[in-house]
């Protein structure tokens, strides 16, 4: 956590970002729009190319937004696979 932010980073060491966009390009924008709708400018998602390959995705949300959230529980042991 940096200052009063919750920060979660996920990093990989794969091929990194392609110079040529693939797909429709709406997935990351959809996540950013949802964060903006929920937290305004206090909810951020960044995706950056790593110097040594791969990418790092970082989610940042101001802590005061998280204090009132309730946990929701989902019993994954009861979930059915798509083949079921």
N, C-alpha and C positions, 0 to 999 in steps of 0.2 A: 504494500500500500504506500502510495506516495502522498504525503500530506493528508488531506481529507478525501482522497479518492480511493475507491476499490479498483485495483488493476489486475487483470488476468492476461498473461501472454502465453501464446502457444507458438512453438517454433519447430520447424522441420529442416531437414538437410537435403531435401529433394532437388529437383531440377530448377526450382524457382519459378518466377513469373514468365510467361511467354511474351515475346514482343508482338505476337499476333493474337488479338483477342479471339476467344472461342466462346460459343454460346451466345445468349442474348444479353449478357452483362447486367442482369437485373438482381441477382442474388445478393451481392454485397450492398448494392444500393437499397434493396428492400430492408436489410438489417439496419443500415444507417437511418433510413426513414423511420423505422419502428423505434429505434433508440431516440431519435429526435422527437417523435411524438410523445414518448413516455417521459423523457428527461430533458428536453430542450437541448441547449448547448452543453449540458452537464452529463451527457451520455455519448461516448465516442467509440468508433471502431476504426482502427488503422491496420493496413496490411502493407508490409514493407519487404522488399527484396533484401536478403542477407548477403553480405560481401562474399562469404564462402559458399554460397548456394543456398537454396531453400528460401523460405519466407518466415516472417514473424507476424502473427495477427495479435493485436492488443485491443482489449475491451477495457474502457475506463468509464466509471460511473461515480458521481459524487456520493459519498457515504450517506448523507442525510436522506437520499432517495431510497436507500435500502433498509433503513431502520424500521419502517412500518410494514414491510412486506411479510406476508404469511407464507409459511412453507406449504407447498402442495405435494402430496405424496401420490405416487403411482406405483402400483404393484406390478413390476415387470415380470414376475414369475407367472402371472395370470395372462400376460399378453400372448396373442397368437402370432405366429410367423405368417408372412404373406402366403406361404404354401398351404397353410391349414385350412 
